[in-house]
Amino acid sequence: MIETIKSSLIIFHGIVSLLLVLAILFQPSKSDDLGSMFGGSSDSVFGADSSSFLRKLTKWLGTIFIITSMSLGYIYIKFDKTSVIKEKIKVLEQKEEVSDID
């Protein structure tokens, strides 16, 4: 049950992170100097009044990203209770036991 929740939350977190990156990249810049230098126009992709929509979208996606990050952290701490260091120590101990036989 928890593995299904964790897997779906990881997928949702990945989708939100990609959407957040795209929302940030589509926002109009504060200065159009560099863009207009290479032939770009000052028109935005989503129309004339898109900055408020993209700003709100970025805020919501950022909030959802933080919530999913904290939820994933809580799930890993609460239910997995494994540490990377402890796993490495177990692997090293198993290698030492095998090498003692030789």
PyRosetta script that sets phi, psi and omega in degrees:
from pyrosetta import init, pose_from_sequence

init()
pose = pose_from_sequence("MIETIKSSLIIFHGIVSLLLVLAILFQPSKSDDLGSMFGGSSDSVFGADSSSFLRKLTKWLGTIFIITSMSLGYIYIKFDKTSVIKEKIKVLEQKEEVSDID")
pose.set_psi(1, -49.8)
pose.set_omega(1, -177.5)
pose.set_phi(2, -70.7)
pose.set_psi(2, -29.8)
pose.set_omega(2, 177.9)
pose.set_phi(3, -66.1)
pose.set_psi(3, -36.8)
pose.set_omega(3, 177.3)
pose.set_phi(4, -66.6)
pose.set_psi(4, -43.6)
pose.set_omega(4, 177.9)
pose.set_phi(5, -63.0)
pose.set_psi(5, -43.3)
pose.set_omega(5, -179.0)
pose.set_phi(6, -64.5)
pose.set_psi(6, -42.4)
pose.set_omega(6, 179.8)
pose.set_phi(7, -65.3)
pose.set_psi(7, -44.0)
pose.set_omega(7, 179.4)
pose.set_phi(8, -68.2)
pose.set_psi(8, -34.3)
pose.set_omega(8, 178.0)
pose.set_phi(9, -69.1)
pose.set_psi(9, -35.2)
pose.set_omega(9, 176.5)
pose.set_phi(10, -65.7)
pose.set_psi(10, -43.0)
pose.set_omega(10, 178.2)
pose.set_phi(11, -64.5)
pose.set_psi(11, -44.7)
pose.set_omega(11, 178.5)
pose.set_phi(12, -62.2)
pose.set_psi(12, -40.3)
pose.set_omega(12, 178.2)
pose.set_phi(13, -62.7)
pose.set_psi(13, -40.8)
pose.set_omega(13, 177.7)
pose.set_phi(14, -64.8)
pose.set_psi(14, -41.6)
pose.set_omega(14, 178.8)
pose.set_phi(15, -65.1)
pose.set_psi(15, -43.4)
pose.set_omega(15, 179.1)
pose.set_phi(16, -63.2)
pose.set_psi(16, -39.5)
pose.set_omega(16, -179.6)
pose.set_phi(17, -66.2)
pose.set_psi(17, -39.3)
pose.set_omega(17, 176.9)
pose.set_phi(18, -65.7)
pose.set_psi(18, -42.4)
pose.set_omega(18, 177.7)
pose.set_phi(19, -64.3)
pose.set_psi(19, -35.8)
pose.set_omega(19, 178.0)
pose.set_phi(20, -65.2)
pose.set_psi(20, -42.9)
pose.set_omega(20, 177.5)
pose.set_phi(21, -62.1)
pose.set_psi(21, -44.3)
pose.set_omega(21, 179.5)
pose.set_phi(22, -65.4)
pose.set_psi(22, -39.7)
pose.set_omega(22, 179.1)
pose.set_phi(23, -64.1)
pose.set_psi(23, -37.3)
pose.set_omega(23, 178.3)
pose.set_phi(24, -69.9)
pose.set_psi(24, -40.6)
pose.set_omega(24, -178.4)
pose.set_phi(25, -70.4)
pose.set_psi(25, -29.1)
pose.set_omega(25, -178.9)
pose.set_phi(26, -82.4)
pose.set_psi(26, -8.7)
pose.set_omega(26, -179.2)
pose.set_phi(27, -69.6)
pose.set_psi(27, 142.5)
pose.set_omega(27, 178.9)
pose.set_phi(28, -68.8)
pose.set_psi(28, 146.1)
pose.set_omega(28, -178.6)
pose.set_phi(29, -78.6)
pose.set_psi(29, 161.4)
pose.set_omega(29, 179.2)
pose.set_phi(30, -69.8)
pose.set_psi(30, -35.8)
pose.set_omega(30, 179.1)
pose.set_phi(31, -126.3)
pose.set_psi(31, 135.5)
pose.set_omega(31, -179.1)
pose.set_phi(32, -96.8)
pose.set_psi(32, 19.3)
pose.set_omega(32, -175.2)
pose.set_phi(33, -63.2)
pose.set_psi(33, -51.7)
pose.set_omega(33, -176.1)
pose.set_phi(34, -69.9)
pose.set_psi(34, -38.8)
pose.set_omega(34, 179.6)
pose.set_phi(35, -68.2)
pose.set_psi(35, -39.0)
pose.set_omega(35, -178.9)
pose.set_phi(36, -75.9)
pose.set_psi(36, -18.0)
pose.set_omega(36, 178.5)
pose.set_phi(37, -65.7)
pose.set_psi(37, -34.5)
pose.set_omega(37, -176.8)
pose.set_phi(38, -102.6)
pose.set_psi(38, 21.5)
pose.set_omega(38, 174.5)
pose.set_phi(39, 93.0)
pose.set_psi(39, 7.1)
pose.set_omega(39, 178.5)
pose.set_phi(40, -77.5)
pose.set_psi(40, 157.0)
pose.set_omega(40, 178.7)
pose.set_phi(41, -105.0)
pose.set_psi(41, 167.9)
pose.set_omega(41, -180.0)
pose.set_phi(42, -89.8)
pose.set_psi(42, 2.6)
pose.set_omega(42, 176.4)
pose.set_phi(43, -72.6)
pose.set_psi(43, 140.2)
pose.set_omega(43, 180.0)
pose.set_phi(44, -89.5)
pose.set_psi(44, 167.6)
pose.set_omega(44, -174.7)
pose.set_phi(45, -70.9)
pose.set_psi(45, -37.1)
pose.set_omega(45, -173.5)
pose.set_phi(46, -99.6)
pose.set_psi(46, 14.1)
pose.set_omega(46, 178.5)
pose.set_phi(47, 109.4)
pose.set_psi(47, -170.6)
pose.set_omega(47, -172.5)
pose.set_phi(48, -74.1)
pose.set_psi(48, -39.9)
pose.set_omega(48, -175.3)
pose.set_phi(49, -108.9)
pose.set_psi(49, 48.1)
pose.set_omega(49, -176.3)
pose.set_phi(50, -92.2)
pose.set_psi(50, -14.0)
pose.set_omega(50, -175.5)
pose.set_phi(51, -66.4)
pose.set_psi(51, -36.6)
pose.set_omega(51, 179.5)
pose.set_phi(52, -69.2)
pose.set_psi(52, -38.6)
pose.set_omega(52, 177.6)
pose.set_phi(53, -64.4)
pose.set_psi(53, -46.6)
pose.set_omega(53, -179.0)
pose.set_phi(54, -67.2)
pose.set_psi(54, -34.5)
pose.set_omega(54, 177.9)
pose.set_phi(55, -65.3)
pose.set_psi(55, -44.8)
pose.set_omega(55, 178.2)
pose.set_phi(56, -65.8)
pose.set_psi(56, -41.6)
pose.set_omega(56, 178.5)
pose.set_phi(57, -61.6)
pose.set_psi(57, -41.7)
pose.set_omega(57, 179.4)
pose.set_phi(58, -64.9)
pose.set_psi(58, -40.4)
pose.set_omega(58, 178.1)
pose.set_phi(59, -63.5)
pose.set_psi(59, -44.4)
pose.set_omega(59, -179.7)
pose.set_phi(60, -67.1)
pose.set_psi(60, -43.4)
pose.set_omega(60, 178.9)
pose.set_phi(61, -65.4)
pose.set_psi(61, -36.9)
pose.set_omega(61, 176.3)
pose.set_phi(62, -64.0)
pose.set_psi(62, -41.5)
pose.set_omega(62, 178.1)
pose.set_phi(63, -64.7)
pose.set_psi(63, -44.8)
pose.set_omega(63, 178.7)
pose.set_phi(64, -64.0)
pose.set_psi(64, -38.3)
pose.set_omega(64, 178.4)
pose.set_phi(65, -61.7)
pose.set_psi(65, -44.3)
pose.set_omega(65, 179.7)
pose.set_phi(66, -65.3)
pose.set_psi(66, -42.0)
pose.set_omega(66, -179.7)
pose.set_phi(67, -64.7)
pose.set_psi(67, -43.5)
pose.set_omega(67, 179.3)
pose.set_phi(68, -68.4)
pose.set_psi(68, -34.1)
pose.set_omega(68, 176.8)
pose.set_phi(69, -63.3)
pose.set_psi(69, -46.0)
pose.set_omega(69, -179.8)
pose.set_phi(70, -67.5)
pose.set_psi(70, -36.6)
pose.set_omega(70, 178.4)
pose.set_phi(71, -65.3)
pose.set_psi(71, -43.5)
pose.set_omega(71, 177.8)
pose.set_phi(72, -63.9)
pose.set_psi(72, -40.4)
pose.set_omega(72, 176.8)
pose.set_phi(73, -61.4)
pose.set_psi(73, -43.2)
pose.set_omega(73, 178.7)
pose.set_phi(74, -63.8)
pose.set_psi(74, -43.6)
pose.set_omega(74, -179.7)
pose.set_phi(75, -62.9)
pose.set_psi(75, -42.6)
pose.set_omega(75, 180.0)
pose.set_phi(76, -66.9)
pose.set_psi(76, -37.9)
pose.set_omega(76, 179.6)
pose.set_phi(77, -72.1)
pose.set_psi(77, -43.6)
pose.set_omega(77, -173.8)
pose.set_phi(78, -74.1)
pose.set_psi(78, -41.9)
pose.set_omega(78, -170.0)
pose.set_phi(79, -106.3)
pose.set_psi(79, -31.4)
pose.set_omega(79, -179.2)
pose.set_phi(80, -81.4)
pose.set_psi(80, -45.3)
pose.set_omega(80, 178.7)
pose.set_phi(81, 50.0)
pose.set_psi(81, 34.2)
pose.set_omega(81, 175.5)
pose.set_phi(82, -117.3)
pose.set_psi(82, 149.5)
pose.set_omega(82, 179.2)
pose.set_phi(83, -118.8)
pose.set_psi(83, 145.1)
pose.set_omega(83, 178.6)
pose.set_phi(84, -63.8)
pose.set_psi(84, -38.2)
pose.set_omega(84, -179.8)
pose.set_phi(85, -65.2)
pose.set_psi(85, -42.9)
pose.set_omega(85, 179.0)
pose.set_phi(86, -64.1)
pose.set_psi(86, -38.1)
pose.set_omega(86, 177.8)
pose.set_phi(87, -65.5)
pose.set_psi(87, -40.4)
pose.set_omega(87, 178.1)
pose.set_phi(88, -64.4)
pose.set_psi(88, -38.6)
pose.set_omega(88, 178.6)
pose.set_phi(89, -64.4)
pose.set_psi(89, -41.5)
pose.set_omega(89, 178.0)
pose.set_phi(90, -62.9)
pose.set_psi(90, -41.4)
pose.set_omega(90, 179.4)
pose.set_phi(91, -64.5)
pose.set_psi(91, -43.3)
pose.set_omega(91, 179.1)
pose.set_phi(92, -65.4)
pose.set_psi(92, -39.1)
pose.set_omega(92, 177.8)
pose.set_phi(93, -64.7)
pose.set_psi(93, -39.0)
pose.set_omega(93, 178.2)
pose.set_phi(94, -66.2)
pose.set_psi(94, -38.0)
pose.set_omega(94, 177.9)
pose.set_phi(95, -66.1)
pose.set_psi(95, -38.2)
pose.set_omega(95, 179.3)
pose.set_phi(96, -67.6)
pose.set_psi(96, -37.0)
pose.set_omega(96, 178.2)
pose.set_phi(97, -65.8)
pose.set_psi(97, -39.3)
pose.set_omega(97, 178.5)
pose.set_phi(98, -67.3)
pose.set_psi(98, -40.0)
pose.set_omega(98, -178.3)
pose.set_phi(99, -72.4)
pose.set_psi(99, -23.1)
pose.set_omega(99, 177.2)
pose.set_phi(100, -69.4)
pose.set_psi(100, -27.8)
pose.set_omega(100, -179.2)
pose.set_phi(101, -70.0)
pose.set_psi(101, -36.4)
pose.set_omega(101, -177.3)
pose.set_phi(102, -63.9)
pose.dump_pdb("model.pdb")
